Amino acid sequence: MSPDPQPTEPKEIGLSRTRVEFVEVVGRLCQQLGLPRSIGQIYGLLYLSPEALSLDDIAAQLSISKASASTGTRQLAAWQAIRQVWVPGDRRDHFEAAGDLRELLDSIYRNYFKPKLEKGSRRLESLFASLEAERQAGVVTPDDYAFCKARLENLSKIENRLALVLPVAEKLL
């Protein structure tokens, strides 16, 4: 297994090595969860920033496009992970991280992961019905049907286990 890549050098804007590493860790975590890496990087940057940052500041410090910074901040704001703040004398939008990580995790779970899991459950039911219809119509061979049904049943077992764990996870958040 290769070692983790070294974080990029701090930008000339003044990111300390600690901030750069934190931004990279949160970015990779989001990427592993199936979210855009830039969302994690933006949140990591804002979380360790003592003052609110504009979209221009975020884009420059992370070396991302302003469009990517805008998209990421909109998504994070929708999850209530960050909030837009007013900076006297500046007409640009500025953002700061919401300080409560528990609220962030709860919001991401309820607004991102839970709907995806529910949609996956409905899709799995649809696949079972489709497979059965194909069996009855003679579209699939008995061997193909048995194979596909076994695989879908394995997915269903995983889904059922998740359904048992999710209420516990919700209470922890």
N, C-alpha and C positions, 0 to 999 in steps of 0.2 A: 504494500500500500504506500503510495507516495505521500510525502508530508503536505500539509495544507500550504497553499501558495502564500507567499509573503504578502501582507497588505501593501497596497500602493503607498507611495511616499506621501507625506502630508502635503497638501496643496499650499501654495504661497499665501493663501488667504489666512492661514494660521491654524489649521487643524493639527492638534497634537497627535502623537503616535497613538495614545489611548483612544482618542476619538476616531481616528482612522480605523483602528482595529475593531472598535465597537460597531462602526458603520458596516464594516465588512462582515462581521459575525451576524448581525441582524439581517443584512442583505442575503447571506447564504441560508440562514434559517428560513426566511420567506421563500426563497427559491426551492428549498427542500419541501416546503409545504405546498408547492404548486402555485405560489403567488409570484408576481414579478419581483425580481431582485431589487429593482429601483425603489419599490414601495418600502422594503425593509431598510434600504440605505437612507431614504428620506426620513423615515421614522427614527432611525438610529442617530442621524445627524441632529434632528430637532430635539430628541430626548436629552442629548448631552450639550445642547446649546443653551447658554445662560440668557440669551436674548432671542426675540422672535426674528425669523429670517424671511426675506422676500423670496419670490420664485427665482429671481436673478441670482441671489446669494446661494440658494439651494443648488441650482443648476451649475454654477461656477465651482462650488466646493466639491460637488460630486462628479464633475465632468460629464454631465448628462445634458440633454437638450432641455430647453425651457418647456417644450411641449410635454416631454416625459415628466418633468418636475410638476407641471400643472395637472397632468393626469393622475400622478401619484398622490399629490396633495388632495385632489378631489376625492379619491377613493379613501384615503386615510381620514378625511373630514367626515365622509359618510359613515365610517365606522366609529366616529367620535374618538379617534386616536390622537387627532390634532385639532386645533381650533384656529380660526382666522382671528387675528387681533389687529387693532388699529395702532399705528405708530404715528404720533403727532408730527406733522410737517412732511409726511411721506404719503403719496397717493397710491403707492403699490400695495398689493396684498402681502401681508406678513403672516407667518404661521409659527405656532409653538406646540410642543407636545403636551397632551393631557398627561398629567403626572401619575394617574392611577393605572398601573399595568393590569390589575384585575378587571377593571372596566373595559380596557382595551381587549383583553382576551375574550371576555364575555361578548363584547360587540362583534368581534371577528367570528367567533363561534356561531352566534345567532344569525348574523347577516351574511356569512360566507359559507362556512362549512355545513351547518345544519340544512340550509336549502339545497345544497349540492347532494347531501346524503339522502334527503327526501326525494329529490328528483331521480337519483340513482335507484332508489327503491321502486318507484313507479316504472322506471325503464326496465328493471329486471322483471317485474310482473308482466309487462308488455312482451318481453322476449319469451317468457314461458308460454304465453298465449299464442304468440306467433309460431313458436316451435311446434306446439300441439296442433295448430291449424295446418302447418306444413306436413305433419305426420299423417293427419286425417286425409289430406289431399293427395298423399302419396308422393310428395315432392322430395322428401328425404328418405334415405334407406333406413331400415330399422337400426343398423349399426351407427349411422350418423346421428339418428335421433337419440339413441342411448348415450352416445358420447357427449353430445351437446347438452342433454338433460343433466347428466352427471356433473358437468362443468358448471352449469347454471345453478344446480343444487349446492355445489361448493360455495359459490358466491353468495347464495341465499343464507347459508350457515354463517358466513362472515357477517353478513348484514344483520342477521338475528343477534349475533353477539354484540355488535355495535349498538343495536337497539337496547340491549340490556345495560350497556355501559354509559350511554349518553345521558340518561337521567341523573346518574351519579356525577358525571362530569359537569352537568349544568348546575347541580347543587354546590359543587366545589368552586365554581366561578361566582 
